[in-house]
Amino acid sequence: MSHLSKTNKLFVVLGSFFLADALLSEFIGVKIFSVEESLGFAKFHIDLFGVPGLSFNMSAGVITWPVIFIMTDIINEYFGGKGIRFLSYITAIIVAFAFVVAGLAMHLTSADFWIHQNINGQDLNMDTAFNAIFGQGMWIIVGSITAFIIGQVTDVTIFHSIKRVTGEKQLWLRATGSTVVSQLIDSFVVIFIAFYINPQYHYSWQMVAAIGLVNYTYKFIVALLMTPILYLVHYIIDAYLGKELAHSLIESAAREDHS
């Protein structure tokens, strides 16, 4: 790898984490967990838009979302909108490919000895469990990929719109501002496609609005909490590249997006 420049190595590292976290979020996202109970709190039981008893029941995919948030804004900062759009499109293609491979794996005939396993004293049908975990519905897959692309494009646009006003100052403003707006769209798009227009579920618009707002509230809070880590990553990259190269990359990214 001696022929790779620091800039190329940085892009590969950031892009790898970005892609890996996006892919992981899709596959672990099948698990729904209680945020409150995981933190040792009682459920909130929120009533919104006539939908009672809502709480912060989130997809496990939100575990990797903060890393995607940081990677998106760091790549935006150093490599511009073209860099993050390129990675976003490649990621969407790879996620779709991964689901195709998972679908093929589900249709393989399982070995007899593997199907029934005793796990922690429970008899489990491994074939059924495998298909349940990896066999997310097509509407959910389409909704997730669509929301990801729309969210990323929105994030890029807002990030550089704010940067044109603030210059290189106020990293927290363009990073957090672009994230809270893009995730507002993302939170509702995926639910709308996966559960509202999906004939299998027939969610009402009140249900979509209520669940989307709860999900967005969680992401909004996390985006604010992640701001110090964003500055830490920015500092580490500047130290790795050196002030002169780092500044040159940021200026180059800004010029490309302005043009």
CYANA upper distance limits for C-alpha pairs under 8 A (distance plus 0.5 A):
  4 LEU  CA      8 ASN  CA      6.45
  4 LEU  CA      9 LYS  CA      6.86
  5 SER  CA      9 LYS  CA      6.73
  6 LYS  CA     10 LEU  CA      6.55
  6 LYS  CA    241 LEU  CA      7.13
  7 THR  CA     11 PHE  CA      6.78
  7 THR  CA    241 LEU  CA      8.10
  8 ASN  CA     12 VAL  CA      6.71
  9 LYS  CA     13 VAL  CA      6.67
 10 LEU  CA     14 LEU  CA      6.57
 11 PHE  CA     15 GLY  CA      6.27
 11 PHE  CA     75 ILE  CA      8.16
 11 PHE  CA     79 PHE  CA      8.48
 12 VAL  CA     16 SER  CA      6.39
 13 VAL  CA     17 PHE  CA      6.88
 14 LEU  CA     18 PHE  CA      6.63
 14 LEU  CA     71 MET  CA      6.79
 14 LEU  CA     75 ILE  CA      7.60
 15 GLY  CA     19 LEU  CA      6.54
 15 GLY  CA     71 MET  CA      8.30
 15 GLY  CA     87 LEU  CA      7.16
 16 SER  CA     20 ALA  CA      6.43
 17 PHE  CA     21 ASP  CA      6.43
 17 PHE  CA     67 VAL  CA      8.39
 17 PHE  CA     68 ILE  CA      8.37
 17 PHE  CA     71 MET  CA      7.96
 18 PHE  CA     22 ALA  CA      6.72
 18 PHE  CA     67 VAL  CA      7.94
 18 PHE  CA     68 ILE  CA      6.10
 18 PHE  CA     71 MET  CA      6.41
 18 PHE  CA     72 THR  CA      7.94
 18 PHE  CA     87 LEU  CA      8.49
 19 LEU  CA     23 LEU  CA      6.63
 19 LEU  CA     87 LEU  CA      8.06
 19 LEU  CA     91 THR  CA      6.09
 20 ALA  CA     24 LEU  CA      6.51
 21 ASP  CA     25 SER  CA      6.49
 21 ASP  CA     64 THR  CA      6.09
 21 ASP  CA     65 TRP  CA      7.92
 21 ASP  CA     67 VAL  CA      7.58
 21 ASP  CA     68 ILE  CA      6.96
 22 ALA  CA     26 GLU  CA      7.10
 22 ALA  CA     64 THR  CA      7.90
 22 ALA  CA     65 TRP  CA      8.23
 22 ALA  CA     68 ILE  CA      7.42
 22 ALA  CA     91 THR  CA      7.78
 22 ALA  CA     95 VAL  CA      8.40
 23 LEU  CA     27 PHE  CA      7.25
 23 LEU  CA     91 THR  CA      8.20
 23 LEU  CA     94 ILE  CA      8.44
 23 LEU  CA     95 VAL  CA      6.37
 24 LEU  CA     28 ILE  CA      6.54
 24 LEU  CA     29 GLY  CA      8.46
 24 LEU  CA     61 GLY  CA      7.78
 24 LEU  CA     64 THR  CA      7.87
 25 SER  CA     29 GLY  CA      5.92
 25 SER  CA     60 ALA  CA      7.70
 25 SER  CA     61 GLY  CA      4.45
 25 SER  CA     62 VAL  CA      7.44
 25 SER  CA     63 ILE  CA      7.99
 25 SER  CA     64 THR  CA      6.48
 25 SER  CA     65 TRP  CA      7.82
 26 GLU  CA     30 VAL  CA      8.01
 26 GLU  CA     61 GLY  CA      6.86
 26 GLU  CA     95 VAL  CA      8.25
 26 GLU  CA    144 SER  CA      8.46
 27 PHE  CA     61 GLY  CA      8.18
 27 PHE  CA    133 ILE  CA      8.23
 27 PHE  CA    134 PHE  CA      7.34
 28 ILE  CA     59 SER  CA      8.43
 28 ILE  CA     60 ALA  CA      6.26
 28 ILE  CA     61 GLY  CA      6.16
 29 GLY  CA     59 SER  CA      5.43
 29 GLY  CA     60 ALA  CA      5.19
 29 GLY  CA     61 GLY  CA      4.66
 29 GLY  CA     62 VAL  CA      8.13
 30 VAL  CA     59 SER  CA      7.11
 30 VAL  CA     60 ALA  CA      7.57
 30 VAL  CA     61 GLY  CA      8.37
 30 VAL  CA    133 ILE  CA      6.81
 30 VAL  CA    134 PHE  CA      8.47
 30 VAL  CA    136 GLN  CA      7.80
 31 LYS  CA     59 SER  CA      6.33
 31 LYS  CA     60 ALA  CA      5.97
 32 ILE  CA     57 ASN  CA      6.75
 32 ILE  CA     58 MET  CA      5.90
 32 ILE  CA     59 SER  CA      5.04
 32 ILE  CA     60 ALA  CA      6.35
 33 PHE  CA     38 SER  CA      8.19
 33 PHE  CA     57 ASN  CA      5.92
 33 PHE  CA     58 MET  CA      5.99
 33 PHE  CA     59 SER  CA      6.89
 33 PHE  CA     60 ALA  CA      6.94
 34 SER  CA     38 SER  CA      6.47
 34 SER  CA     43 LYS  CA      8.44
 34 SER  CA     55 SER  CA      8.23
 34 SER  CA     56 PHE  CA      6.42
 34 SER  CA     57 ASN  CA      5.02
 34 SER  CA     58 MET  CA      6.90
 35 VAL  CA     39 LEU  CA      6.79
 35 VAL  CA     56 PHE  CA      6.01
 35 VAL  CA     57 ASN  CA      6.68
 35 VAL  CA     58 MET  CA      7.34
 36 GLU  CA     40 GLY  CA      6.76
 36 GLU  CA     41 PHE  CA      5.32
 36 GLU  CA     42 ALA  CA      6.55
 36 GLU  CA     43 LYS  CA      6.13
 36 GLU  CA     44 PHE  CA      8.11
 36 GLU  CA     55 SER  CA      8.46
 36 GLU  CA     56 PHE  CA      7.10
 37 GLU  CA     41 PHE  CA      5.55
 37 GLU  CA     42 ALA  CA      6.48
 37 GLU  CA     43 LYS  CA      7.14
 43 LYS  CA     55 SER  CA      6.46
 43 LYS  CA     56 PHE  CA      8.11
 44 PHE  CA     53 GLY  CA      8.43
 44 PHE  CA     54 LEU  CA      7.88
 44 PHE  CA     55 SER  CA      5.94
 44 PHE  CA     56 PHE  CA      8.20
 45 HIS  CA     52 PRO  CA      7.74
 45 HIS  CA     53 GLY  CA      4.71
 45 HIS  CA     54 LEU  CA      5.46
 45 HIS  CA     55 SER  CA      5.72
 46 ILE  CA     52 PRO  CA      6.95
 46 ILE  CA     53 GLY  CA      5.79
 46 ILE  CA     54 LEU  CA      5.14
 46 ILE  CA     55 SER  CA      6.44
 47 ASP  CA     51 VAL  CA      6.07
 47 ASP  CA     52 PRO  CA      4.86
 47 ASP  CA     53 GLY  CA      6.28
 47 ASP  CA     54 LEU  CA      6.58
 48 LEU  CA     52 PRO  CA      7.13
 48 LEU  CA     54 LEU  CA      8.15
 48 LEU  CA    210 ALA  CA      5.99
 49 PHE  CA    206 GLN  CA      6.08
 49 PHE  CA    207 MET  CA      8.11
 49 PHE  CA    209 ALA  CA      8.04
 49 PHE  CA    210 ALA  CA      6.75
 50 GLY  CA    206 GLN  CA      7.60
 51 VAL  CA    206 GLN  CA      7.55
 51 VAL  CA    207 MET  CA      6.91
 51 VAL  CA    210 ALA  CA      7.38
 54 LEU  CA    211 ILE  CA      8.21
 54 LEU  CA    214 VAL  CA      8.47
 55 SER  CA    214 VAL  CA      8.00
 56 PHE  CA    214 VAL  CA      7.07
 56 PHE  CA    215 ASN  CA      7.71
 56 PHE  CA    218 TYR  CA      8.11
 58 MET  CA     62 VAL  CA      7.67
 58 MET  CA    215 ASN  CA      7.50
 61 GLY  CA     65 TRP  CA      7.17
 62 VAL  CA     66 PRO  CA      7.85
 64 THR  CA     68 ILE  CA      7.11
 65 TRP  CA     69 PHE  CA      6.63
 66 PRO  CA     70 ILE  CA      6.80
 66 PRO  CA    222 VAL  CA      7.65
 66 PRO  CA    223 ALA  CA      7.66
 66 PRO  CA    226 MET  CA      7.52
 67 VAL  CA     71 MET  CA      6.54
 68 ILE  CA     72 THR  CA      6.38
 69 PHE  CA     73 ASP  CA      6.98
 69 PHE  CA    179 THR  CA      7.58
 69 PHE  CA    223 ALA  CA      8.17
 70 ILE  CA     74 ILE  CA      6.56
 70 ILE  CA    226 MET  CA      8.38
 70 ILE  CA    230 LEU  CA      6.39
 71 MET  CA     75 ILE  CA      6.42
 72 THR  CA     76 ASN  CA      6.53
 72 THR  CA     84 ILE  CA      7.10
 72 THR  CA    152 GLN  CA      8.38
 73 ASP  CA     77 GLU  CA      6.56
 73 ASP  CA    159 PHE  CA      8.31
 73 ASP  CA    175 ALA  CA      6.24
 74 ILE  CA     78 TYR  CA      6.81
 74 ILE  CA    230 LEU  CA      8.26
 74 ILE  CA    234 HIS  CA      7.56
 75 ILE  CA     79 PHE  CA      5.82
 75 ILE  CA     80 GLY  CA      7.15
 75 ILE  CA     83 GLY  CA      7.29
 75 ILE  CA     84 ILE  CA      6.55
 76 ASN  CA     80 GLY  CA      4.97
 76 ASN  CA     81 GLY  CA      6.20
 76 ASN  CA     83 GLY  CA      7.55
 76 ASN  CA     84 ILE  CA      6.53
 76 ASN  CA    156 VAL  CA      7.33
 76 ASN  CA    159 PHE  CA      8.15
 76 ASN  CA    253 ALA  CA      8.31
 77 GLU  CA    250 ILE  CA      6.40
 77 GLU  CA    253 ALA  CA      7.47
 77 GLU  CA    254 ALA  CA      8.48
 78 TYR  CA    246 ALA  CA      7.97
 78 TYR  CA    249 LEU  CA      5.89
 78 TYR  CA    250 ILE  CA      5.27
 78 TYR  CA    253 ALA  CA      6.59
 79 PHE  CA     83 GLY  CA      5.72
 79 PHE  CA     84 ILE  CA      7.85
 79 PHE  CA    249 LEU  CA      7.32
 79 PHE  CA    250 ILE  CA      7.62
 79 PHE  CA    252 SER  CA      8.38
 79 PHE  CA    253 ALA  CA      5.73
 80 GLY  CA     84 ILE  CA      7.24
 80 GLY  CA    250 ILE  CA      8.36
 80 GLY  CA    253 ALA  CA      4.83
 80 GLY  CA    254 ALA  CA      7.01
 80 GLY  CA    256 GLU  CA      7.61
 80 GLY  CA    257 ASP  CA      6.91
 81 GLY  CA     85 ARG  CA      6.45
 81 GLY  CA    156 VAL  CA      6.08
 81 GLY  CA    157 THR  CA      8.13
 81 GLY  CA    160 HIS  CA      8.28
 81 GLY  CA    253 ALA  CA      8.09
 81 GLY  CA    257 ASP  CA      6.81
 82 LYS  CA     86 PHE  CA      6.49
 82 LYS  CA    257 ASP  CA      8.33
 83 GLY  CA     87 LEU  CA      6.88
 84 ILE  CA     88 SER  CA      6.47
 84 ILE  CA    152 GLN  CA      8.37
 84 ILE  CA    156 VAL  CA      7.96
 85 ARG  CA     89 TYR  CA      6.65
 85 ARG  CA    152 GLN  CA      7.80
 85 ARG  CA    153 VAL  CA      7.28
 85 ARG  CA    156 VAL  CA      8.30
 86 PHE  CA     90 ILE  CA      6.75
 87 LEU  CA     91 THR  CA      6.40
 88 SER  CA     92 ALA  CA      6.67
 88 SER  CA    149 ILE  CA      7.09
 88 SER  CA    152 GLN  CA      7.36
 89 TYR  CA     93 ILE  CA      6.82
 89 TYR  CA    149 ILE  CA      7.71
 90 ILE  CA     94 ILE  CA      6.70
 91 THR  CA     95 VAL  CA      6.52
 92 ALA  CA     96 ALA  CA      6.70
 92 ALA  CA    145 ILE  CA      6.58
 92 ALA  CA    148 PHE  CA      8.23
 92 ALA  CA    149 ILE  CA      7.77
 93 ILE  CA     97 PHE  CA      6.63
 94 ILE  CA     98 ALA  CA      6.50
 95 VAL  CA     99 PHE  CA      6.89
 95 VAL  CA    145 ILE  CA      8.28
 96 ALA  CA    100 VAL  CA      6.91
 96 ALA  CA    141 ILE  CA      8.46
 96 ALA  CA    145 ILE  CA      8.31
 97 PHE  CA    101 VAL  CA      6.80
 98 ALA  CA    102 ALA  CA      6.60
 99 PHE  CA    103 GLY  CA      6.51
 99 PHE  CA    134 PHE  CA      8.44
100 VAL  CA    104 LEU  CA      6.81
101 VAL  CA    105 ALA  CA      6.71
102 ALA  CA    106 MET  CA      6.74
102 ALA  CA    134 PHE  CA      6.84
102 ALA  CA    135 GLY  CA      8.00
103 GLY  CA    107 HIS  CA      7.20
103 GLY  CA    134 PHE  CA      8.14
103 GLY  CA    135 GLY  CA      7.32
104 LEU  CA    108 LEU  CA      7.30
106 MET  CA    130 PHE  CA      7.94
106 MET  CA    131 ASN  CA      6.38
106 MET  CA    134 PHE  CA      8.36
106 MET  CA    135 GLY  CA      8.11
110 SER  CA    114 TRP  CA      7.51
110 SER  CA    115 ILE  CA      7.16
110 SER  CA    127 ASP  CA      7.43
111 ALA  CA    115 ILE  CA      7.17
112 ASP  CA    116 HIS  CA      8.35
114 TRP  CA    126 MET  CA      7.48
115 ILE  CA    124 LEU  CA      8.43
115 ILE  CA    125 ASN  CA      5.93
115 ILE  CA    126 MET  CA      5.43
115 ILE  CA    127 ASP  CA      6.01
116 HIS  CA    123 ASP  CA      7.15
116 HIS  CA    124 LEU  CA      6.18
116 HIS  CA    125 ASN  CA      5.32
116 HIS  CA    126 MET  CA      6.55
117 GLN  CA    123 ASP  CA      6.26
117 GLN  CA    124 LEU  CA      5.86
117 GLN  CA    125 ASN  CA      7.08
117 GLN  CA    126 MET  CA      7.18
118 ASN  CA    122 GLN  CA      5.78
118 ASN  CA    123 ASP  CA      5.06
118 ASN  CA    124 LEU  CA      6.62
119 ILE  CA    123 ASP  CA      6.97
119 ILE  CA    124 LEU  CA      7.34
124 LEU  CA    129 ALA  CA      8.20
125 ASN  CA    129 ALA  CA      6.78
126 MET  CA    130 PHE  CA      6.41
127 ASP  CA    131 ASN  CA      6.74
128 THR  CA    132 ALA  CA      6.57
129 ALA  CA    133 ILE  CA      6.68
130 PHE  CA    134 PHE  CA      6.59
130 PHE  CA    135 GLY  CA      8.33
131 ASN  CA    135 GLY  CA      5.56
132 ALA  CA    136 GLN  CA      7.77
136 GLN  CA    140 ILE  CA      7.12
136 GLN  CA    141 ILE  CA      7.33
137 GLY  CA    141 ILE  CA      6.94
138 MET  CA    142 VAL  CA      6.59
139 TRP  CA    143 GLY  CA      6.42
139 TRP  CA    193 ILE  CA      7.08
139 TRP  CA    194 ALA  CA      5.31
139 TRP  CA    195 PHE  CA      8.33
139 TRP  CA    198 ASN  CA      6.91
140 ILE  CA    144 SER  CA      6.44
140 ILE  CA    190 VAL  CA      7.78
140 ILE  CA    193 ILE  CA      7.78
140 ILE  CA    194 ALA  CA      5.05
140 ILE  CA    195 PHE  CA      8.35
141 ILE  CA    145 ILE  CA      6.72
141 ILE  CA    194 ALA  CA      8.35
142 VAL  CA    146 THR  CA      6.47
142 VAL  CA    193 ILE  CA      8.03
142 VAL  CA    194 ALA  CA      8.04
143 GLY  CA    147 ALA  CA      6.44
143 GLY  CA    189 VAL  CA      7.30
143 GLY  CA    190 VAL  CA      4.94
143 GLY  CA    191 ILE  CA      7.67
143 GLY  CA    192 PHE  CA      8.20
143 GLY  CA    193 ILE  CA      5.49
143 GLY  CA    194 ALA  CA      5.87
144 SER  CA    148 PHE  CA      6.59
144 SER  CA    190 VAL  CA      5.80
144 SER  CA    194 ALA  CA      8.47
145 ILE  CA    149 ILE  CA      6.81
146 THR  CA    150 ILE  CA      6.70
146 THR  CA    189 VAL  CA      8.16
146 THR  CA    190 VAL  CA      7.82
147 ALA  CA    151 GLY  CA      6.30
147 ALA  CA    185 ILE  CA      8.02
147 ALA  CA    186 ASP  CA      5.35
147 ALA  CA    187 SER  CA      8.18
147 ALA  CA    189 VAL  CA      5.92
147 ALA  CA    190 VAL  CA      5.89
148 PHE  CA    152 GLN  CA      6.57
148 PHE  CA    186 ASP  CA      7.09
149 ILE  CA    153 VAL  CA      6.69
150 ILE  CA    154 THR  CA      6.57
150 ILE  CA    182 SER  CA      8.34
150 ILE  CA    185 ILE  CA      8.22
150 ILE  CA    186 ASP  CA      7.58
151 GLY  CA    155 ASP  CA      6.54
151 GLY  CA    182 SER  CA      5.21
151 GLY  CA    183 GLN  CA      6.75
151 GLY  CA    185 ILE  CA      6.87
151 GLY  CA    186 ASP  CA      5.78
152 GLN  CA    156 VAL  CA      6.74
152 GLN  CA    182 SER  CA      7.45
153 VAL  CA    157 THR  CA      6.80
154 THR  CA    158 ILE  CA      6.71
154 THR  CA    178 SER  CA      8.01
154 THR  CA    181 VAL  CA      8.27
154 THR  CA    182 SER  CA      5.92
155 ASP  CA    159 PHE  CA      6.35
155 ASP  CA    178 SER  CA      5.35
155 ASP  CA    179 THR  CA      6.48
155 ASP  CA    181 VAL  CA      7.86
155 ASP  CA    182 SER  CA      5.69
156 VAL  CA    160 HIS  CA      6.81
156 VAL  CA    178 SER  CA      7.86
157 THR  CA    161 SER  CA      6.62
157 THR  CA    178 SER  CA      8.45
158 ILE  CA    162 ILE  CA      6.66
158 ILE  CA    174 ARG  CA      7.93
158 ILE  CA    177 GLY  CA      8.05
158 ILE  CA    178 SER  CA      5.60
159 PHE  CA    163 LYS  CA      6.74
159 PHE  CA    174 ARG  CA      5.50
159 PHE  CA    175 ALA  CA      6.84
159 PHE  CA    177 GLY  CA      7.82
159 PHE  CA    178 SER  CA      5.57
160 HIS  CA    164 ARG  CA      6.56
160 HIS  CA    174 ARG  CA      8.01
160 HIS  CA    254 ALA  CA      8.09
160 HIS  CA    257 ASP  CA      7.58
161 SER  CA    165 VAL  CA      7.47
162 ILE  CA    166 THR  CA      6.74
162 ILE  CA    173 LEU  CA      8.25
162 ILE  CA    174 ARG  CA      5.98
163 LYS  CA    167 GLY  CA      5.56
163 LYS  CA    168 GLU  CA      7.24
163 LYS  CA    174 ARG  CA      6.85
164 ARG  CA    258 HIS  CA      8.24
166 THR  CA    170 GLN  CA      6.96
170 GLN  CA    174 ARG  CA      7.29
171 LEU  CA    175 ALA  CA      6.45
171 LEU  CA    231 TYR  CA      8.48
172 TRP  CA    176 THR  CA      6.18
172 TRP  CA    177 GLY  CA      8.31
172 TRP  CA    227 THR  CA      6.78
172 TRP  CA    230 LEU  CA      8.49
172 TRP  CA    231 TYR  CA      8.47
173 LEU  CA    177 GLY  CA      5.94
174 ARG  CA    178 SER  CA      6.25
175 ALA  CA    179 THR  CA      6.71
176 THR  CA    180 VAL  CA      6.55
176 THR  CA    223 ALA  CA      6.77
176 THR  CA    224 LEU  CA      7.30
176 THR  CA    227 THR  CA      7.80
177 GLY  CA    181 VAL  CA      6.92
178 SER  CA    182 SER  CA      6.54
179 THR  CA    183 GLN  CA      6.31
179 THR  CA    223 ALA  CA      7.64
180 VAL  CA    184 LEU  CA      6.61
180 VAL  CA    219 LYS  CA      8.15
180 VAL  CA    220 PHE  CA      6.31
180 VAL  CA    223 ALA  CA      7.68
181 VAL  CA    185 ILE  CA      7.20
182 SER  CA    186 ASP  CA      6.67
183 GLN  CA    187 SER  CA      6.25
183 GLN  CA    216 TYR  CA      7.29
183 GLN  CA    219 LYS  CA      7.72
183 GLN  CA    220 PHE  CA      8.47
184 LEU  CA    188 PHE  CA      7.25
184 LEU  CA    216 TYR  CA      6.43
185 ILE  CA    189 VAL  CA      6.56
186 ASP  CA    190 VAL  CA      6.80
187 SER  CA    191 ILE  CA      7.37
187 SER  CA    212 GLY  CA      5.87
187 SER  CA    213 LEU  CA      8.16
187 SER  CA    215 ASN  CA      6.94
187 SER  CA    216 TYR  CA      6.38
188 PHE  CA    192 PHE  CA      6.43
188 PHE  CA    208 VAL  CA      7.65
188 PHE  CA    209 ALA  CA      7.78
188 PHE  CA    212 GLY  CA      5.62
188 PHE  CA    213 LEU  CA      8.41
189 VAL  CA    193 ILE  CA      6.67
190 VAL  CA    194 ALA  CA      6.38
191 ILE  CA    195 PHE  CA      5.97
191 ILE  CA    196 TYR  CA      7.33
191 ILE  CA    208 VAL  CA      6.73
191 ILE  CA    212 GLY  CA      7.40
192 PHE  CA    196 TYR  CA      5.23
192 PHE  CA    197 ILE  CA      6.92
192 PHE  CA    208 VAL  CA      6.90
193 ILE  CA    197 ILE  CA      5.97
193 ILE  CA    198 ASN  CA      6.95
194 ALA  CA    198 ASN  CA      6.18
195 PHE  CA    199 PRO  CA      8.36
195 PHE  CA    200 GLN  CA      8.20
195 PHE  CA    201 TYR  CA      6.00
195 PHE  CA    202 HIS  CA      6.89
195 PHE  CA    203 TYR  CA      6.16
195 PHE  CA    208 VAL  CA      8.21
196 TYR  CA    201 TYR  CA      7.41
196 TYR  CA    202 HIS  CA      5.93
196 TYR  CA    203 TYR  CA      5.34
196 TYR  CA    204 SER  CA      7.15
196 TYR  CA    205 TRP  CA      7.69
196 TYR  CA    208 VAL  CA      7.50
197 ILE  CA    202 HIS  CA      7.38
198 ASN  CA    202 HIS  CA      6.95
203 TYR  CA    207 MET  CA      6.53
203 TYR  CA    208 VAL  CA      7.10
204 SER  CA    208 VAL  CA      6.89
205 TRP  CA    209 ALA  CA      6.48
206 GLN  CA    210 ALA  CA      6.49
207 MET  CA    211 ILE  CA      6.54
208 VAL  CA    212 GLY  CA      6.32
209 ALA  CA    213 LEU  CA      6.50
210 ALA  CA    214 VAL  CA      6.84
211 ILE  CA    215 ASN  CA      6.69
212 GLY  CA    216 TYR  CA      6.52
213 LEU  CA    217 THR  CA      6.57
214 VAL  CA    218 TYR  CA      7.08
215 ASN  CA    219 LYS  CA      6.99
216 TYR  CA    220 PHE  CA      6.47
217 THR  CA    221 ILE  CA      6.80
218 TYR  CA    222 VAL  CA      6.79
219 LYS  CA    223 ALA  CA      6.52
220 PHE  CA    224 LEU  CA      7.01
221 ILE  CA    225 LEU  CA      6.85
222 VAL  CA    226 MET  CA      6.58
223 ALA  CA    227 THR  CA      7.17
226 MET  CA    230 LEU  CA      6.86
227 THR  CA    231 TYR  CA      7.11
228 PRO  CA    232 LEU  CA      6.83
229 ILE  CA    233 VAL  CA      6.68
230 LEU  CA    234 HIS  CA      6.67
231 TYR  CA    235 TYR  CA      6.60
232 LEU  CA    236 ILE  CA      6.78
233 VAL  CA    237 ILE  CA      6.71
234 HIS  CA    238 ASP  CA      6.71
235 TYR  CA    239 ALA  CA      6.69
236 ILE  CA    240 TYR  CA      6.71
237 ILE  CA    241 LEU  CA      6.55
237 ILE  CA    246 ALA  CA      8.24
238 ASP  CA    242 GLY  CA      5.95
238 ASP  CA    243 LYS  CA      6.30
238 ASP  CA    246 ALA  CA      6.10
239 ALA  CA    243 LYS  CA      7.51
241 LEU  CA    245 LEU  CA      6.30
241 LEU  CA    246 ALA  CA      6.15
242 GLY  CA    246 ALA  CA      6.50
243 LYS  CA    247 HIS  CA      6.48
244 GLU  CA    248 SER  CA      6.66
245 LEU  CA    249 LEU  CA      6.67
246 ALA  CA    250 ILE  CA      6.80
247 HIS  CA    251 GLU  CA      6.61
248 SER  CA    252 SER  CA      6.55
249 LEU  CA    253 ALA  CA      6.60
250 ILE  CA    254 ALA  CA      6.71
251 GLU  CA    255 ARG  CA      6.69
252 SER  CA    256 GLU  CA      6.77
253 ALA  CA    257 ASP  CA      6.82
254 ALA  CA    258 HIS  CA      6.63
255 ARG  CA    259 SER  CA      6.71
